[in-house]
């Protein structure tokens, strides 16, 4: 009777084991590398949160309240501020484009108001300004949300400082009384992330003039 040849129990040659281990290691390394690459791509392209609003780049100081004639023939207010550019770059406020949003700040609600239809319709409208780096410039903010019924003309250009001071204090008092909840304005630049705070200075202006007038 024929007998089956004895089965070899000898382990595979050492070089074969080395090749198998190398292949397994290479496959594992490739899988890990692919996973890392996917994670890096996701991290690089993940949605980035916007930068915080910068309220220190451009600051504003209140100057005066004045009036202007509207297209409809009425009288509306504009507020003047001095802007200061604290950055190393020139800055522009333009009349076109939708990168700027101008809102009013409210006292009682401790909130802002506007920025939607108000900005589109020109209720709050900053005039164009070029503000060089490290310099100052005058800003005029047209505010058509409050009309002025008094038809008394403004003082002449050659009027005294006292006449102009009295006239503007009268305007400031009117705004303080008829827009008592108004506490200033803010211009948001969505491109540069600048937040330009235009403070309420008319209340103090009216109070100072009233105190001066009451002195003997």
Helices and strands as residue ranges (DSSP letters): H 14-44, E 58-69, E 75-85, E 91-93, E 100-106, E 111-113, H 117-120, E 124-126, E 129-131, E 136-147, H 161-178, E 182-189, E 194-199, H 202-214
